[in-house]
Amino acid sequence: MDVLGKRERRRCHIKSFLKRNWLLIATIVSVVLGIGLGVVVREHASLSQLDKQYFGFPGEVLMRMLKLVILPLIISSMITGVAALDSEVSGKIGLRAVLYYFTTTIIAVVLGILLVTTIRPGVSQDADHIDRAGTTPNVTTVDTLLDLVRNMFPENLVQACFQQYKSQRKELPPPKVPTESTTFPSLTTIMATVAQEVTEEHYRNSTTTLQPTNLTQVDYKVVGGYSDGMNVLGVIVFCVAFGLVIGKMGERGRILLEFFDALNEATMKLVQIIMCYMPIGIMFLIAAKIIEVENWDIFRKMGLYMVTVLSGLAIHSIVFLPLIYFVIVRKNPYTFALGMAQALVTALMIASSSATLPITFRCAEENNRIDKRITRFVLPVGATINMDGTALYEAVAAIFIAQLNDMALDIGQIVTISITATVASIGAAGVPNAGLVTMVIVLTAVGLPASDVTLIVAVDWLIDRFRTMINVLGDAFGAGIVEKLSRRELERMDVTSDVDVANPFALETTLDDEDCEKKSYVNGGFTVDKSDAISFTETSQF
C-alpha cells in the first residue's frame, strides 16, 4: 500500500508540475526544434530571400501579437497602479526604483570596463580584417538627449502611440553677399575677393597652426520630424500624471479607474491566449534567423569580443543582481529567477524587453507573488529605462573599438564612457537594436570614429538577445526589491483602506462629518487589496 501510495503521489506531483510549467517546457522544446529546423533547412534547401521571409511568417505573427498588447497593457497598468497609491507613496516607490536602476546600471558599466580592459579583445584584432555590416546611424549627442526630454512630453498623445519625435540637422546655405546695382562688381569687391582667395590658398598650403581670419562657417538648424515606433517614455509620463489626477478626484474618478482596471484584466486574458501560440512562433523565429545569417565566419573573428560581453552579462546576472536581491529581500534569488524563466526565455528569443512585458507581468504576479500595485508601477518603467545589459555592452564595445584603432584611453575618457553609457542606456527604447543608436553617442563622446559601429553589427543580433534577457531579469529583481522596501507603506494602506469585499466600490457611510474631516487622504482615494480588487475610500484632501 505504501508503494502504491508513493507512486500515486509521485504521479500527482508530476502532473502538477507539468500543469504549472507546460508552457515553459513547450517553449524550451520549441527553441531546440527551431535550432534544428534552421540548421536542416540551411544545409539542405536553397531558399531565396523571398522564401526566407515567407518561412519566418509564423514568427512575425507572434511579434505582431505581442506588440499589439503593449500599449493597452502599459496604459491600464500604469494608471491603475499609480491611482491606487497616493502621491507620497508613489513618489517613494518611484525614487526607490530609479535608485535601484541607476545602481545596477553603474555596476554593469564598471564590470564591463574591467573585463574589456583585462581581456583586451581588440588588441589581437585588425579592423581591416573584420567585415563591416549595415550603416552608421546619423546621430548627434546633444540632439538625442534633447529628443529624450521632448519625447517625455509628446504634443499629441495619439501620435505618441505609434511615432517618436526625432530631430535632424539641416545645413543652412551660406549668407548671400549683397551685390552692387551695376552690372560689374565694384573695384573694392574685386580686391576683397582676390585678397580672401589668396589668404585661403596660403592657409591651405601653410603648415603652421595659425587660424584663418575669414573662413565661411557652416551653420545648421534643427528640423523636427517623427520616426515610426511607439513613444513608450511619453506614454508612461502621461499615464503617471493621469493616474495621480484620477487618484485625487475621489468618487468622480471611480468610473475611470474601473474602466482601466477592467482593461488591464482583459489585456492579461489576451496575453494568456497569445502565450498558447508562443512555442510555434518562437520555433519559426529562431529557424528563420539561422537561415538569414549570411556569414557565420564573423563569429570566429569576433569570438573574443563576444566572450567578453557574454561573460560580463553572465557575471552580472548570476552574481551581482542576485546578491543585491538577497541582501535586501533575504530570500533565495535563484528561486525568484526560476519563477521568471518564461519571461527570460521569451526575451532571449524575441530580443525586445517591451514585447516581453506582458509575459513579465504574468510571471512576476503569478509565480513570484509580487504585489500588483508594485508590478503595475515598476515594470513598465523598468522596461523603458532599466537597461543593465545594454549599458554593459556599450561600455565593452566602445573600448573594444578603441583597441582596434590602437587608441589608448586615459582615465578621463574611461569615466566619460561610464557616464555616457549609463545615460545613453536610459534613452534606449525597448526595441531591437536600439543599442546601436546609443552606441554612436558613446563613441562620439570620446572621439572614436562613429563609422566603426558597423564592425559589431554582424554579431549584434545575437548579443542583443542576451542583453535583453538581462534587462528583463533586472526589471524583475527590481520589482521584488521595491516591494520589500515598500512593504511598510503597503501594509499601512491595507490597514487604513477598509476594503469592502462584497462591494469594493462602496462608499464608507459609517463615518460622521467630523471623522471624515479628520481622516487623512489615504491612497489618493483608492486602494487595491491583495486580490487586486479596487476600492474607494471617502476621504478628504488633507
N, C-alpha and C positions, 0 to 999 in steps of 0.2 A: 504493500500500500504506500509506504514511504517513497519507494522508487517511482511509482506511478504519479504520486503527488508532486515529486520533484520535476518529473518530465512535464507534467501539466503546467506547473509554474514556469518552467523554462520556456515552454511553448507560448504561454501567455506573455512572458517578458519579451520574447522575440516578436510576437505580433504587435505588442505595444510599441516597441522600438521602431518597427517598420512603419507603423501607422503615423508615428510622430515625425519620422525622418525620411519618408519615402521620396519627397521632393528633392532633398539634398542628395540622396543616393542616386536618384534618376539624373540629377544634374551632373554629378561626377561621372556616371556611366556615359552620359552624352558627350562629356569632354573627351573621354578616351575614344569613343566611337568617332567623334569629329576629327581627332588627330589621325586615326587610322583611315577614315574615309578620304581625308585630304591627301594623305601620302599615296594611297592607291590610285586615286584619280589623277594625281600629278604624274605618277610614273607610267600609267597605262593608258591615259587618254590625252589627246592633244585638243585642248579647248581654246576657242577664240576668245577675245576679250568680251564679246557679247555673251558667249556661252558661260563665261565665268560670272558675269553679272546675274544671269538667269539662275545659275547654280546657287548663288548666295541669297536668292529671293526670300526663302523662309526665315533666314536670319534678319534680313532687312525688315520683315514684318514684325518680328519681336522688338527690334529697336523702336519702330514707329509706335507700337502699342505702349511701351514703357514711357516714351517721351509724351505720349498722349495724356497720361495721368499726372505728369509732373506739375503742371500749372494748377489744376484744381486741388491737388494734394497740398502744395505749398500754401496756397491762399487759405484753404479751410483750416489746415493745421496751425498756421501761424496766428490767424485771427482768433480762433477758439483758445489756443494756448495762451496768448497774451491777455485776452479778455478775462480769462479765469484767474489772473493774477492782478494785484493792484500794482500801481506804478513803482512803488518802493521795492516790492518783491521781484518784479520783473527786471528792475534795474540791477538788483543784486545778482540775480541769475545770469543776466547778460554779461555783467562785469566778470563773474567767475568763469563763464565760458570763454570770453575773449582772452582773459589772462591765461587760461589753460592752452588756448590755441597758440598764442604768442610763445609761451614757454616751450611747447613741444616743437614748434617750427624752428625756433632758435637752436634747440638741441639737435634737430635733424640737420640743420645747416652746418653746425660745428662738427658733427660727426662726419658728414660728407667731406668737409675740408680736410679733416685729419686723415681720412682714408685715402683721398686722392693725392695728398702730399706725401703719404707714406708709400703707397703702391706705385705712384708715378706712372700711370698707364700711357701717357703721351710721350714719354721720353724715348721709348723704343720704336715709336711710330713716325712715319713721314706723311705729312698731309697730302703730298702729291700721289701717294700710293693708295689713298682711300677714295673710293668712288663717291662723288657728290650726288645728292638726290634732292629734288624739289627746288623751291626758290626761296630767297631770303625775304621774310616779311618786312614790309616797309613800315617801320615803327620808330617813333621818337619818344624818348623817355618822358619828357615834360607833358607832351600832349596825351600820352597814355594814362599818366597819373591824373591829369585833369579830367579825362574822359571817365575815369573810375568814379570821380566825385559827381560828374554830370549824370552818369547812369544811376547814381543813388537817388536822384530826383528827376525822374522822367517827366517830360512835359505832356505826354499822352499815355495814360495808363493802358489803354487798349493796345497801342503800338508797342509798349514795353513787353507785351506778352509774346511778341514774335520778332522784335528788332531791338538792336542795341545802337546807341549813339557812337559814332566813330568819326573823329575829326581827321582831316588831311591838310597838308600844307600845299599851297599853290603859289608858285613863283610869280611875283609881280613883274610886269615889264618895266624896263628902265625908264626913268622920267624923261619926257621929251624936252629937248633943248629948244627954247624959243628962237625962231629964225627971224631975220630982217624982212621987211616988206619988199625989198628989191629982189630981183631975180638971182643975183650973185651974192654970196656971203660977203660980209664986210672984211676989210683987211685985218681988223682986230681978231675976228673969229678965226680967220685962216691962220694967223700967227699963233693963237692959243691952241688950235687943234694940232698944228705941227709940233709945238713945244710939248704938248701932252704925249703925242706918239713917240717923240724922241726920248722923253723921260721913261715911258713904259718899256721901250725897247732896251734902254740902258739898264733898267731894273731886271729885265729878264736875263740879260747877258751877264749881269754882275754876280759875283759870288759872295758879296758882303751881306750882312744881316740887316742892312738899312731897310726901313719900311717905305713903301711908296706913299707919296703925299696926295695923289689924286687918282685913286683907282675906284671904279664903279662897284658899289656894294650891292650884292644880290639881296633883295628883300622878299619876304614871304608873308602870306596871310593865311589864317586858319579857316578852312571851309568845312562846315558841318555836313555830315551825312549819316547814313544808317546802314548797318550790315545785318544780315539775317542771323537769327539766334535770339532766344528769349533773354531779356534783361532780368536775370534772376535777382540781382542785387537790388534793383529798383523796386521790383515786386515785393521783396522782403521788407524793405524800408517802409513802403506804403502799408503793408499788412500789419507791421508792428504799431505804426501810428494809428491805423484804423482800429486795431484791437484794443488799444488803450482808450480810445474815444468811446467805443462801444461799452467797455467796462465801466466808464464813468457816467454813462447815460442812464444807468439803473434800469427801471422797468421798461422804459421806452426802447432800450436796446435789446430787450429779451428776444424779440422775434427775429432780429438779425442773427443773434447768437445761436438760436435754434436752427436757423437755416444753414449756417456754416457748419454746425456740428453734424447735421444730417448729411450735408455734402461730403464731409470728411468720412463719415461712416460708409456712404455709398461708394466713394472712391476706393476705400480699402476693400470693399466687396469686389470691385472691378480688378483690383490688384490680385486677389486670390484667384480669379478666373484666368488672368494673364499668366500667373505662375504655373498653371497647369500646362500651358503651351511652351513654357520656358525650355525644357530639355530639348525639344525638337529645334527650336530656334537657335540655341547655343551650339548644337551639333553642326548645323549648317554655317553658322558664323565662323567657327574655327576652321572647318574644312575649306570654306571659301577663302579665308585669309591665307591658309597654307598654299592653296593653289595660286593665289595672286602674287606671292613673293617671287620676284624675278631672279635675284642674286643672293643665294644662300652663302656664298663665299665671304660676304661682308661681315658675317657673324664671326668668322675666324679672324679676320683682320681687326675687328673691334672687340675681340673677346675679352681682353684685359680691362677695357673701359666698362664693358657690361658687367664683368665680375665685380668691379669696384662699386658700381651703382647698386647692383642687386645685393651685395654683401652689406652695404650701408642700410638698405631698406630692411634686410633681414635682422640686423642688429637692432635697429630702431623699433621694429615691431615685436621682436622676441624678448628684448632686454629692457629698453627704456620705457616704452609705453606700459607694459605690464608692471614694471617696478613702480612707476608713478601711481598707477591704479591701486596696487597692493598697499603702498604706503598710506594712501588717503582713505581707501574704502575698507581695507583689511579683509578682503575676500580673494579667492583664487582667481587671478586674471585669466588664466588659460581656460577655465570653465566658462568664464564670460565670453572669451573669444570663440569658444566652440559653439556657443549659442548664436553667434553672428556668422556661422560658417556659410549659410545660404547666401547672405549678402556679400560675403567676401568672394565666394566663387563667382557670383554674378558680376561683381565689379571686375574681377580678373578677366572675365570673358568679354564684357561689352565696353570696358575702358571708359566709363563715364560715371562719375560719382552722383551727378544729378539724376541720371536714368536709374541708378541703383537705389535712389532714395525711397521709393515705395517698399522695396524689399528690406531696406534698413529699418524702416518704421516697424514692419511686421516682426522682424527678428528681435529688435530691442524691446518691444512691448510684450510680445507673447512668450518668447524664450527666456529673456533676461529680466522680465517683470519690472522694467523701468517705468516710473510714473509717467502717465501720458501728458501731464502738464509740463514735464521736462522735455520729453522727446519732441513734442509739437513745437516747442520754442527753440531747442538747441540744435536738433538735427538739420533742419533746413538752413540755418545759419552756418553750421559746420560744413555742409556740402558746398557752400559758396566760398567761404573764406579760410577754412582749415585745410591747408594743402602741405602736410608734412613731407610726403613723398615727392611732390613737385619741387619744393624748396631744396631738398637734398640733391635731387637730380640736377637742378640748375647750378648749384654750387660746384658739384663734381664736373659737370660739362664745361663750365667756364674755365676752371683751372686746367682741365684736360686740353682744351683748345689753346690755352696759353702755353702749355708744354709742347704741343705740336708746333707752335710758332717760335719755339726757343725763347720765350719771353719769361724772364724771371719776375715774379710778383713780390713786391715788398709787403710789409705788414699792413700798411695803409690800404693797399689795393685789395688784400685779402679781407680786411674789415669792410671795405666798400662792397665786395662781393657778398659778404654775410648779410649786410643790411639790405642791399638791393634784392637779393634772392628772397629774403623774408617778406619785404614789401610787395615784390612782384608776384609772389605766390598767392598773396591775398587777392590780387587783382585778376588772377587766372580764373576764368569761368570754368564751371564743372562740366566741360565738354571735351571730347577727344582732341588731343594735340594742341590744346591751349598753351601748354608749356613752351612750345616753340616760339610763340609770340613774346612771352615774358622772357624767354632766353635771350632774345635780341636786346632787351633792356639791360640785362645783366652784362652782356658783352660790351655794349656801348659805354656803360658806366666806368669800365676800367680800360677803355681804349683798345679793346680787341676787335678784330675785323668781324663785323656782323655777318658777312657772307659765309664765314666758316660754320655757321649753324647748319648749313647743308651737309656738313660732314657726318652729322649724327642723325639726320632724318631717316636714313635707311634702317636703322635699328630702333628708332624712337617708338614705332608702333608696338614693339614687344615690351620695352621698358615702361611705356605708358600704362600698360595693363597692370603691372606690378605696383607702380606707384599709386595708381588709383585704388588698388586694394588696400594699401597702407593708409591712404586718405580716409577711406570708409572705416577702417579699424580705429583710426584716431578719433573720428567723429563718435563712434560708439563708446569708446572708453571715456570720452569727454562727457557724454550724456550720463554715464554711470557715476563719474566723479562729481559732476554738478548736482546730481540728485542727492548724493551723500552729503555734500556741503550745504545743501538747501533743505535738508531733512527737517530742521527745526522750524523753518518758516512754513513748510508744507504741513507739518503736524499742527501748528498753530492755526492754519487756515482750516484744517479739518475740524478742529475743536470749535472754532467760532462760527462756522458756516451754518450749523444746524440743518443738515440736509434732510429734506422731506422725501423719503424714498417712494412713498405712494404717488406723490405729485411733486417731482423735483423742481417745478417752476412755481410752486405755490408761494404766495406771499406770507410772510410772518405776521400773523394778525394778533398774536398773544401779547404784544408789547404795547404799552400805552405811549402817549406822545412824549413824555419825559424820557422814558427808556430809549425811544428812537432817537431822541436828540443827543443822548449821552453816548450811544453806541458808536464805535469808531467805524470808519468806512472800510469794510473788510472785502478784500479780493476784488476791488473795483465793482462791487455789487453782484459778482458772480463767483461761483466756485465749482470745482469738479471733484466729485468723490472718487473713491478707489475704483468703482465700476464705471467711471467715465460718464456718470450722469451729471448734467449741468443744472445747478440750482441757482435761484435768485434770492438774494437776501436784502430785505428792505433796510437800508441804512442811510445815513446822512453823508454829506460830502466832507465831513471833518472827523 
